[in-house]
Amino acid sequence: MRKQNFQWTEMTMGVCYYPEHWDRSLWRDDLRRMKETGISVVRIAEFAWNKVEPEEEKFTYTFFDEFLDICLEENMRVIFGTPTATPPAWLTEKYPEVLNGREDGTLYRHGARRHYNYNSGKYQELSARIVEKLASHYGKHPAIVGWQVDNELNCETYEYHSEADSEAFRVFLKDKYGTLGALNEAWGTVFWNQTYTAWEQIYVPRPVLNDGYNPHMYLDYNRFISESTIRFCRMQTEIIRKYKKPGDFITTNGMFWNIDNHKMAEECLDVYTYDSYPSFAFGLDRDPKNTKDLNDRHSSKNLTEVRSICPHFGIMEQQSGANGWVTRMSGPAPRPGQVRLWAMQSVAHGADYISFFRWRTCTFGTEIYWHGILDYDNRDNRKLAEVKEFYRDFKKLDELCGSEYVAAFGILKDFDNVWDTNIDEIHRRVAEASEEEIFEIAQLTHTPYNVIYLHEDTIPENLASYPVLFYPHPVIMTEKRAELLKEYVAQGGTLVLGCRSGYKQENGKCVMMPQPGLLGDLTGSDVKEFSFVHGMEEPVWADWDGKRMEMPIFNDIMEPAVSGRSDESAKETYPKDCADDKIKVLAAYGNSYYTGKAALIEKKTGKGRTLHLGSAFSRQNAELLFEYLGVKEPFRHLIEAPEDVELVMRRKDGREYLFVLNYQFESRKIVLKKAMRSVFKEIEVCGELEIPAFGVEVFEVLMNK
């Protein structure tokens, strides 16, 4: 990953503010109360197109001129948002071609948000114009420190079905394939007589019977949406860069679907920001007492993904109150301590900037139940006091600003497989379960990880710092990627693969090779058969040196391979040893019709090794792998903590800081095994301590004690 163009140099707190929602008489008082709370930055304007262009080509800057001047007088810094997420009524009424639509062609109409499409030439023109007007007028304003592009790209919807999208999709495909013959071959259009004889016959997905879409078309469609989104973002950032002051940053807030966020961050942005709402876990549509996904702690999984895009990111919207539109997403108010806990959760995972959403709950519109720090009555309240408490502790973490997250292992991902999985219902059952189970057991065993996305320019050196990498189910595999993995392993890395690996090529078509396809030489495995676990049978298990290991959901039924082929002589000593001394069967199935067949195979390559697990990952089998690979509980020499407490370590300049986060409604006891400095209490501590309900502590490990 390239170095970020922008990093905060101190822990900074902000808030989302909408001056257009409030009488001018409140502005200055609001800014002063914010400063008393510790807030030094406000984000504004991302939904305020009409305040600058109330009619087509009639521009006025009076409103934001006045507000920004007050910000300057009150020493409040500003992140200015481009308003393209909500085009005004005059625009959509005059130019309906800018509207997005449903699959059946019905257009979304004015009245909500994100109802436009990226590929309308008219919308690109009008968006570029409003961004140019704003950037040229405000680019040098001394109160502004950053710019946000649009708002939550691909939120609300991540599919686009306008006429402009179909036209742009054809251009995308012509550039990719050149000829219809090449496209028909790549998409396998001979199946069900889908062959195209003119480019005009191709559309973005439209309604088909039983949702029986061509999956290869849909995979390219997902890639097309990503490219369209990035192009729209790039158009805006290129304009802003012409006018912004040196040192001012450009960001956008995410993270949503069908976008290669890594490419967007690298090509368009200076820093990445995320919108964190952990209280969705307690939404009225959920059953938090009986779920196994760790509830609000599950947001740590999303934050890990954000960190893969930008190691030192910001939070543009951090939850400060109950969530809910008038139409959906209802949830309870945060309990005392949860606002501070959730903000510290973001900090633990890499955020150096925390901006709460929002300053005051809006008294009108769709989000009247999406509560801010202050309520409708505008009085000081418990949430405001908690934000003040968070700020006092947050500033004590200035020494951690820019620190690195300490991971015990890595998880590999790539967008080819992410997008293919989104459209492959069969494989999604496996992939989603594995991803969740690995996250959950990593959390419960205090075994932290990073996510690493593979791109065309990824080299072995980008992976070398991780002694162990899980690549759970890389269905799509390319020769270049297979060679990258081989080099990583040969140089000493350990690679762990799950079932259903390597059986598709880049266009999503299955390969006529023994599974795991291009990875076969690396894994030393030969998949003879495969099946979902049968609902009429007992849960499948494997014997691993006397330990019963779960083999859930889907099973690769394997034999060890030698020189790229199954070796009959290996069966004589199989499963414990194979004819090739570099290949070892670690576990064999203990039931079903494939009892005795290989369930887990390890092969040495160069200085490293590859493990092929013939199933999805579960908490139980992943924990066994953590133990075998020596990555489990890397902080156990420092601390004992119950599994329902999260541990995170950050490191900077040789100093280590341990975050302890209690998401429970009751207190929890921990034991520090060596002397540490409590960063918040500024005292030395050791031994047994109690972390209150929703409590957070940060300890500096004292190296010389």
C-alpha positions in Angstrom: 0.0 0.0 0.0 1.3 3.4 -0.9 1.9 6.1 1.7 -1.1 8.3 2.5 -1.0 11.8 1.2 -2.4 13.1 4.4 -2.2 12.0 8.1 -3.4 13.8 11.2 -0.6 14.8 13.5 -2.8 14.9 16.6 -6.0 13.3 17.7 -8.7 15.5 16.3 -12.5 15.6 17.1 -15.2 17.0 14.8 -18.9 16.9 14.2 -21.3 17.0 11.3 -23.3 20.2 11.1 -26.0 21.5 8.9 -26.3 25.3 9.1 -29.1 25.2 6.5 -31.2 23.3 9.1 -30.9 26.0 11.7 -31.7 29.7 12.2 -28.7 31.9 11.9 -29.1 33.0 15.5 -28.0 29.6 16.6 -24.8 29.3 14.5 -22.3 31.2 16.7 -23.6 29.7 19.9 -23.4 26.2 18.4 -19.8 26.8 17.4 -18.9 28.0 20.8 -20.6 25.1 22.6 -18.8 22.8 20.2 -15.4 24.3 21.1 -16.2 23.9 24.8 -16.8 20.2 24.1 -13.5 19.7 22.3 -14.8 19.9 18.7 -12.5 21.8 16.4 -13.8 20.7 12.9 -17.2 20.7 11.4 -18.3 19.0 8.2 -20.9 20.9 6.1 -22.7 21.3 2.8 -22.9 17.8 1.5 -26.6 18.1 0.9 -26.9 21.8 0.2 -26.8 22.2 -3.6 -29.7 24.7 -3.6 -27.9 27.0 -1.2 -25.4 27.7 -4.0 -27.4 27.1 -7.2 -31.1 27.7 -6.3 -31.9 27.9 -10.0 -29.9 26.6 -13.0 -26.8 28.8 -13.6 -27.8 31.2 -10.9 -25.1 31.0 -8.3 -25.0 32.7 -4.9 -22.4 32.3 -2.2 -23.9 34.5 0.5 -25.2 31.7 2.8 -21.9 29.8 3.1 -19.8 33.0 3.0 -21.6 34.1 6.1 -21.3 30.8 7.9 -17.6 30.3 7.0 -16.8 33.8 8.2 -18.3 33.0 11.6 -16.3 29.8 11.6 -13.1 31.8 11.0 -14.0 34.2 13.8 -14.7 31.3 16.2 -11.5 29.4 15.1 -13.6 26.5 13.8 -12.1 24.5 11.0 -14.3 23.2 8.2 -14.5 20.1 5.9 -16.6 21.2 2.9 -18.7 18.6 1.1 -19.6 18.6 -2.5 -23.4 18.4 -2.8 -23.8 15.9 -5.6 -25.5 13.2 -3.4 -28.8 15.1 -3.6 -29.4 16.9 -6.9 -32.1 19.7 -6.6 -35.6 19.4 -7.9 -35.1 21.9 -10.7 -32.3 19.6 -12.1 -34.1 16.3 -11.9 -37.3 17.8 -13.3 -35.6 19.4 -16.3 -33.1 16.5 -16.9 -34.8 13.2 -16.0 -32.0 11.3 -17.7 -29.8 12.0 -14.7 -32.1 9.7 -12.5 -31.2 6.2 -11.5 -33.9 3.5 -11.9 -35.0 0.1 -10.8 -34.2 -3.0 -12.9 -37.5 -2.7 -14.7 -36.6 0.8 -15.8 -38.9 2.7 -13.4 -37.0 5.9 -12.4 -36.4 6.9 -8.9 -37.8 10.3 -8.4 -36.9 13.5 -6.5 -37.5 13.4 -2.7 -34.9 11.1 -1.1 -31.2 11.0 -1.8 -28.7 9.3 -4.1 -31.3 9.1 -6.9 -28.9 10.0 -9.6 -26.7 7.9 -11.9 -23.0 8.3 -12.4 -23.0 7.9 -16.2 -25.4 10.5 -17.3 -23.4 13.0 -19.4 -25.7 15.8 -18.2 -25.2 14.9 -14.5 -21.5 14.7 -15.0 -21.6 18.2 -16.6 -23.8 19.7 -13.9 -21.9 18.1 -11.1 -18.5 19.3 -12.5 -20.0 22.8 -12.7 -21.2 23.0 -9.1 -17.9 21.5 -7.8 -15.9 24.0 -10.0 -18.0 26.9 -8.6 -17.6 25.8 -5.0 -13.9 24.9 -5.3 -13.0 28.1 -7.1 -14.9 30.3 -4.6 -13.9 28.5 -1.4 -10.7 26.7 -2.2 -8.5 29.3 -0.6 -10.8 30.1 2.4 -8.7 30.0 5.5 -11.3 28.2 7.6 -11.4 25.1 5.2 -9.0 22.3 6.0 -10.5 19.5 3.9 -13.0 18.5 1.2 -15.5 15.6 1.1 -16.5 14.2 -2.3 -20.3 13.5 -2.5 -21.6 11.5 0.5 -21.5 7.7 1.0 -20.9 6.7 -2.6 -23.0 3.6 -3.5 -25.0 3.8 -0.3 -28.8 3.4 -0.6 -28.1 1.5 -3.9 -25.0 0.0 -5.5 -26.7 -0.9 -8.8 -27.6 1.4 -11.6 -30.2 0.8 -14.4 -30.6 4.0 -16.4 -30.3 4.3 -20.2 -27.0 6.1 -19.6 -25.7 3.2 -17.7 -26.5 0.7 -20.5 -24.8 3.0 -23.0 -21.7 3.4 -20.8 -21.7 -0.4 -20.1 -21.4 -1.0 -23.8 -18.4 1.3 -24.0 -16.8 -0.4 -21.1 -17.3 -3.8 -22.7 -16.0 -2.6 -26.1 -12.8 -1.4 -24.4 -12.4 -4.6 -22.5 -13.2 -7.2 -25.2 -12.8 -5.3 -28.5 -15.2 -7.6 -30.4 -18.6 -9.2 -29.8 -17.0 -12.6 -30.6 -14.6 -12.2 -27.7 -17.4 -11.0 -25.4 -19.6 -13.9 -26.3 -16.8 -16.3 -25.6 -16.0 -14.7 -22.2 -19.6 -14.7 -21.2 -20.5 -18.2 -22.5 -23.5 -16.7 -24.3 -24.0 -19.9 -26.2 -25.7 -21.2 -23.0 -29.5 -20.5 -23.2 -29.1 -18.9 -26.6 -27.8 -15.6 -25.3 -25.4 -14.8 -28.1 -25.2 -11.1 -29.0 -24.9 -10.0 -32.6 -24.9 -6.2 -32.0 -23.6 -4.1 -29.1 -27.0 -2.4 -28.8 -28.5 -5.7 -27.6 -26.5 -5.5 -24.4 -28.0 -3.8 -21.4 -27.2 -3.5 -17.7 -29.2 -6.2 -15.9 -32.9 -6.1 -16.5 -35.6 -8.4 -15.0 -35.2 -12.0 -16.0 -37.2 -15.0 -15.0 -36.2 -16.5 -11.6 -33.3 -14.1 -11.4 -31.4 -16.4 -13.9 -28.8 -13.8 -14.9 -25.7 -14.7 -16.8 -23.2 -14.7 -14.0 -20.3 -13.7 -16.2 -22.2 -10.6 -17.5 -23.0 -9.7 -13.9 -19.4 -10.0 -12.8 -18.4 -7.5 -15.5 -21.3 -5.3 -14.5 -20.0 -5.1 -10.9 -16.6 -4.2 -12.3 -18.3 -1.5 -14.4 -20.1 0.0 -11.5 -16.8 0.3 -9.6 -15.1 2.0 -12.5 -18.1 4.4 -13.0 -18.0 5.3 -9.3 -14.3 5.9 -9.3 -14.5 8.0 -12.5 -17.2 10.2 -10.9 -15.1 10.6 -7.7 -12.0 11.4 -9.8 -13.8 14.0 -11.8 -14.5 15.9 -8.6 -11.1 15.5 -7.0 -9.3 16.8 -10.1 -11.4 19.9 -10.0 -10.8 20.5 -6.3 -7.1 20.0 -6.6 -6.9 23.0 -9.0 -8.2 25.3 -6.2 -7.6 23.9 -2.7 -4.8 25.2 -0.5 -1.6 23.2 0.0 -2.1 20.9 3.0 -5.9 20.7 2.7 -7.0 17.1 2.2 -9.6 15.4 -0.1 -11.6 12.5 1.3 -14.9 10.7 0.8 -16.9 8.8 3.4 -17.8 5.1 2.9 -17.4 2.1 2.8 -20.0 0.6 0.5 -20.5 -2.0 -2.2 -19.3 -2.5 -5.7 -16.4 -0.1 -5.3 -12.7 -0.9 -5.4 -12.1 1.4 -2.5 -8.4 0.8 -2.6 -8.1 2.0 -6.2 -10.4 5.0 -5.4 -8.3 6.0 -2.4 -5.0 5.7 -4.3 -6.2 7.5 -7.5 -8.5 10.1 -6.0 -8.1 10.7 -2.3 -5.6 11.9 0.3 -7.2 10.1 3.2 -10.2 7.8 3.7 -13.0 8.3 6.1 -15.7 5.9 7.4 -19.1 6.2 8.9 -19.4 4.0 12.0 -22.8 3.1 13.5 -22.3 0.1 15.9 -25.8 0.5 17.3 -27.3 -1.1 14.2 -26.5 -4.3 16.1 -29.3 -3.4 18.5 -31.8 -2.4 15.9 -35.4 -3.3 16.6 -35.4 -5.7 13.7 -32.7 -7.8 15.4 -32.4 -10.2 18.3 -29.2 -9.2 20.0 -29.6 -11.6 22.9 -29.6 -14.6 20.7 -27.2 -13.6 17.9 -23.6 -15.0 17.6 -22.2 -12.1 15.6 -20.9 -10.2 18.7 -23.3 -7.3 18.2 -21.7 -3.9 18.4 -18.3 -5.5 18.6 -18.9 -6.7 15.1 -18.1 -3.1 13.9 -14.4 -4.0 14.5 -14.7 -6.2 11.4 -15.7 -3.2 9.3 -13.0 -1.1 10.8 -10.5 -3.8 9.9 -11.6 -3.5 6.2 -11.3 0.3 6.4 -7.7 -0.1 7.7 -6.9 -2.2 4.7 -7.8 0.8 2.5 -6.1 3.5 4.7 -4.1 2.5 7.8 -4.6 5.9 9.5 -8.1 6.8 8.6 -10.8 9.1 9.9 -14.4 8.6 11.0 -16.6 11.2 9.3 -19.7 10.0 11.1 -19.4 8.4 14.5 -22.6 7.4 16.2 -23.7 9.7 19.0 -27.4 8.8 19.4 -30.2 6.5 18.5 -30.6 5.8 14.8 -33.8 5.7 12.7 -35.4 7.1 9.7 -39.2 7.5 9.8 -39.3 4.5 7.4 -36.7 2.1 8.8 -33.6 1.4 10.8 -35.1 2.1 14.3 -32.9 1.5 17.3 -32.5 2.3 21.0 -30.4 5.2 22.4 -26.8 4.4 23.4 -26.6 3.4 27.0 -24.3 5.4 29.3 -20.7 4.7 28.2 -21.5 3.3 24.8 -20.9 6.5 22.8 -17.4 6.7 24.3 -16.9 3.0 23.8 -17.8 3.0 20.1 -15.6 6.1 19.4 -12.7 4.4 21.2 -13.4 1.2 19.1 -12.7 3.3 16.0 -9.5 4.8 17.6 -8.2 1.3 18.5 -8.5 0.2 14.9 -6.7 3.1 13.4 -8.8 6.3 13.4 -7.0 9.5 14.3 -10.0 11.7 13.5 -13.4 11.2 15.1 -16.4 13.3 13.9 -19.7 12.6 15.5 -23.0 12.5 13.7 -24.5 15.0 14.3 -24.5 18.1 16.5 -28.2 18.4 17.0 -31.1 16.1 16.0 -33.0 17.5 13.0 -36.5 18.6 13.8 -37.8 17.8 10.3 -37.4 15.4 7.4 -36.7 11.7 7.1 -34.0 11.5 9.8 -35.9 13.1 12.7 -35.2 9.9 14.7 -31.5 9.8 13.8 -30.3 11.5 16.9 -27.3 13.7 17.4 -25.3 14.7 20.4 -28.0 17.3 21.3 -31.7 16.5 21.2 -34.5 18.7 19.8 -34.6 20.8 23.0 -31.0 22.0 22.5 -30.2 21.5 26.2 -26.9 20.0 27.6 -27.5 16.3 28.2 -25.8 13.0 29.0 -24.5 12.5 25.5 -22.8 15.9 25.4 -21.1 15.1 28.8 -20.0 11.7 27.4 -18.5 13.3 24.3 -16.6 15.8 26.6 -15.3 12.8 28.6 -14.3 11.1 25.4 -12.4 14.1 24.2 -10.4 14.4 27.5 -9.3 10.7 27.0 -8.9 11.1 23.3 -6.3 13.9 23.7 -4.4 11.7 26.1 -3.8 9.4 23.1 -2.0 12.1 21.1 1.2 10.1 21.5 -0.5 7.2 19.6 -1.5 9.3 16.6 -0.2 7.5 13.5 0.6 4.3 15.4 0.4 0.9 13.7 -2.1 -1.8 14.4 -0.4 -5.0 15.5 -1.7 -8.1 13.7 -0.9 -11.8 14.4 -1.9 -12.9 10.8 -3.5 -11.6 7.6 -6.5 -12.4 5.5 -6.2 -12.1 1.8 -9.0 -10.8 -0.4 -9.4 -9.5 -3.9 -12.3 -7.8 -5.7 -12.7 -10.4 -8.4 -13.7 -12.9 -5.7 -15.7 -10.4 -3.7 -17.8 -9.4 -6.7 -18.1 -13.0 -8.0 -19.3 -14.1 -4.5 -21.9 -11.4 -4.5 -23.6 -12.9 -7.5 -23.0 -16.6 -6.7 -25.6 -17.7 -4.2 -24.1 -21.2 -4.0 -20.6 -20.0 -3.1 -21.8 -17.1 -0.9 -23.1 -19.6 1.7 -19.5 -20.8 2.1 -17.6 -17.5 1.8 -19.8 -15.5 4.1 -19.9 -18.1 6.8 -16.1 -18.5 6.8 -15.5 -14.8 6.9 -17.7 -14.4 9.9 -16.4 -17.4 11.8 -12.8 -16.4 11.3 -13.5 -12.9 12.5 -15.5 -14.1 15.5 -12.9 -16.6 16.8 -10.1 -14.1 16.2 -12.0 -11.7 18.4 -12.8 -14.3 21.1 -9.3 -15.6 21.3 -7.7 -12.1 21.1 -5.9 -13.0 17.9 -5.9 -9.8 15.8 -5.5 -9.7 12.0 -5.3 -7.4 9.1 -7.0 -7.7 5.7 -4.8 -7.4 2.6 -6.4 -6.9 -0.8 -4.5 -8.3 -3.8 -4.1 -6.0 -6.8 -2.3 -6.2 -10.1 0.7 -4.5 -8.6 0.9 -6.6 -5.4 4.4 -8.1 -4.9 5.6 -10.8 -2.4 7.3 -8.0 -0.4 3.8 -6.6 0.4 2.9 -9.9 2.1 6.2 -10.8 3.7 5.5 -9.1 7.0 2.7 -11.7 7.7 4.0 -15.1 8.7 0.5 -16.6 8.2 -2.0 -15.6 5.6 -5.5 -17.0 5.2 -7.1 -16.9 1.8 -10.3 -18.6 2.7 -11.9 -19.4 -0.7 -10.3 -17.9 -3.7 -12.7 -19.3 -6.3 -11.3 -17.1 -9.1 -7.5 -17.7 -9.6 -5.2 -16.2 -12.2 -1.7 -17.4 -13.1 -0.2 -14.1 -11.9 -1.9 -14.4 -8.5 -0.9 -18.1 -8.2 2.7 -17.2 -8.8 2.5 -14.4 -6.3 1.3 -16.9 -3.6 3.9 -19.4 -4.6 6.7 -16.8 -4.1 5.2 -15.7 -0.7 5.3 -19.3 0.5 8.7 -20.1 -1.0 10.2 -17.2 0.9 8.9 -18.6 4.2 5.2 -17.7 4.5 2.4 -20.0 5.6 -0.7 -19.9 3.4 -4.1 -21.4 4.5 -6.8 -22.1 1.9 -10.3 -23.5 2.3 -12.5 -25.5 0.1 -13.8 -24.4 -3.3 -10.5 -22.8 -4.3 -9.2 -22.2 -7.8 -12.0 -23.6 -9.9 -12.9 -20.4 -11.9 -11.0 -18.2 -14.2 -11.2 -14.4 -14.3 -14.4 -14.2 -16.2 -16.1 -16.5 -13.7 -16.2 -19.6 -16.0 -15.1 -22.9 -14.4 -11.8 -24.4 -15.5 -11.5 -27.9 -16.8 -8.7 -28.8 -14.3 -8.6 -30.9 -11.1 -9.3 -28.6 -8.1 -7.8 -26.5 -6.7 -6.8 -25.6 -10.2 -3.8 -23.4 -10.6 -3.1 -23.8 -6.9 -2.7 -27.5 -7.1 1.1 -27.6 -7.2 1.2 -25.3 -4.1 -1.3 -27.2 -2.0 -0.3 -30.8 -2.9 -3.9 -31.7 -2.9 -6.1 -33.3 -5.5 -9.9 -32.8 -5.0 -11.6 -36.0 -6.3 -15.1 -35.0 -5.3 -16.9 -32.2 -3.5 -20.3 -31.6 -1.9 -22.3 -29.5 0.4 -22.7 -31.3 3.7 -25.9 -33.3 3.6 -28.7 -32.3 5.9 -29.8 -35.9 6.5 -26.3 -36.8 7.9 -24.6 -36.1 11.1 -22.3 -33.0 11.1 -19.1 -34.0 9.3 -15.9 -34.0 11.2 -12.2 -35.0 10.7 -9.6 -36.5 13.0 -6.5 -34.4 13.5 -4.1 -36.2 15.8 -7.0 -37.3 18.0 -8.8 -34.0 18.0 -12.2 -33.9 16.4 -12.3 -31.0 13.9 -15.5 -29.6 12.4 -15.8 -29.7 8.6 -18.9 -27.6 8.1 -21.1 -26.6 5.1 -19.0 -27.9 2.1 -16.4 -30.5 1.7 -13.5 -31.1 -0.7 -12.9 -34.8 -0.7 -9.1 -35.0 -1.3 -6.1 -37.1 -1.8 -2.5 -36.0 -1.7 -1.0 -35.3 -5.0 2.6 -35.8 -6.2 4.1 -33.8 -9.0 0.7 -32.3 -9.8 -1.2 -35.6 -9.9 -2.8 -38.1 -7.6 -0.3 -40.8 -6.6 -1.6 -44.3 -6.1 1.4 -45.3 -4.1 0.6 -42.6 -1.5 -2.5 -44.6 -0.5 -0.4 -47.3 1.0 0.8 -45.1 3.9 -1.9 -42.5 3.6 -3.2 -40.6 5.6 -0.3 -39.9 7.9 2.5 -39.9 5.2 2.7 -39.6 1.5 5.0 -40.7 -1.2 6.2 -37.1 -1.5 7.9 -36.2 1.7 6.9 -32.5 1.2 3.2 -33.4 1.5 1.5 -34.5 4.7 -2.1 -35.3 5.4 -2.8 -33.7 8.8 -6.4 -34.8 9.2 -8.8 -37.3 7.6 -12.6 -37.3 7.5 -14.2 -39.3 10.3 -17.6 -39.9 8.8 -19.9 -39.6 5.8 -19.2 -41.7 2.7 -15.7 -40.2 2.4 -14.5 -41.5 5.8 -10.7 -41.8 5.7 -10.2 -39.4 2.8 -7.9 -36.3 3.4 -9.5 -33.4 5.1 -6.5 -31.2 5.7 -3.3 -31.4 3.6 0.0 -29.5 4.2 2.7 -29.1 1.6 6.1 -27.5 2.0 7.4 -25.2 -0.7 10.8 -23.6 -0.3 11.0 -22.1 3.2 7.2 -22.1 3.7 4.1 -24.2 3.5 0.5 -24.3 2.4 -2.4 -25.8 4.2 -5.6 -26.9 2.3 -8.6 -27.3 4.5 -11.4 -29.2 2.8 -14.3 -27.3 4.3 -15.5 -23.9 5.2 -14.0 -22.3 8.3 -15.7 -22.4 11.7 -14.8 -21.0 15.0 -13.6 -24.4 16.1 -11.5 -25.5 13.2 -10.0 -22.0 12.8 -9.0 -22.0 16.4 -7.3 -25.3 15.9 -5.4 -23.8 13.0 -4.4 -20.7 15.0 -2.9 -23.1 17.6 -1.1 -25.2 15.1 0.3 -22.2 13.3 1.4 -20.5 16.5 -0.5 -17.2 16.1 -3.2 -17.7 18.8 -3.3 -15.1 21.6 -0.2 -13.1 20.9 -0.8 -10.9 24.0 -1.2 -13.7 26.6 2.2 -12.9 28.1 0.8 -9.4 28.9 -2.8 -9.9 29.9 -5.5 -12.3 30.8 -9.0 -11.1 29.6 -12.3 -12.8 29.1 -13.3 -13.6 25.6 -16.1 -11.0 25.5 -13.6 -8.2 26.0 -11.7 -7.0 22.9 -8.0 -6.5 23.0 -6.1 -4.3 20.4 -2.5 -3.4 20.4 -1.0 -0.3 18.6 2.7 0.3 18.3 4.7 3.5 17.6 8.4 4.3 18.0 9.0 1.1 19.8 6.3 1.7 22.4 3.3 -0.6 22.7 -0.2 0.4 23.8 -2.9 -2.1 24.7 -6.6 -1.2 24.3 -9.1 -3.1 26.4 -12.8 -2.6 25.4 -15.7 -4.1 27.3 -18.9 -4.2 25.2 -20.9 -6.0 27.9 -23.7 -4.6 30.0 -21.7 -5.8 33.1 -18.2 -5.2 34.3 -15.4 -7.6 33.5 -12.1 -8.5 35.3 -8.7 -8.6 33.6 -5.3 -9.4 34.9 -2.2 -7.4 33.8 0.8 -9.7 34.0 3.4 -7.0 34.0 3.5 -3.3 35.0 1.8 -0.9 32.6 0.9 2.8 32.6 -2.8 3.6 32.5 -2.9 6.3 29.8 -6.2 7.7 31.0 -5.6 7.6 34.8 -1.8 8.4 34.4 -0.8 5.8 37.0 1.2 2.6 37.0 -0.9 -0.5 37.3 -0.5 -4.3 37.5 -2.5 -7.3 38.5 -6.3 -7.7 38.7 -8.4 -4.7 37.4 -12.1 -4.3 36.8 -13.3 -2.8 33.5 -16.8 -1.3 34.0 -19.7 -2.0 31.7 -18.9 -0.3 28.3 -15.6 0.7 29.8 -12.3 1.3 27.8 -8.8 1.4 29.1 -5.5 2.0 27.3 -2.3 0.7 28.8 1.3 1.5 27.8 3.4 -1.6 28.2 6.4 -0.6 30.3 9.3 -2.2 28.5 11.8 -2.0 31.4 9.6 -3.6 34.1 
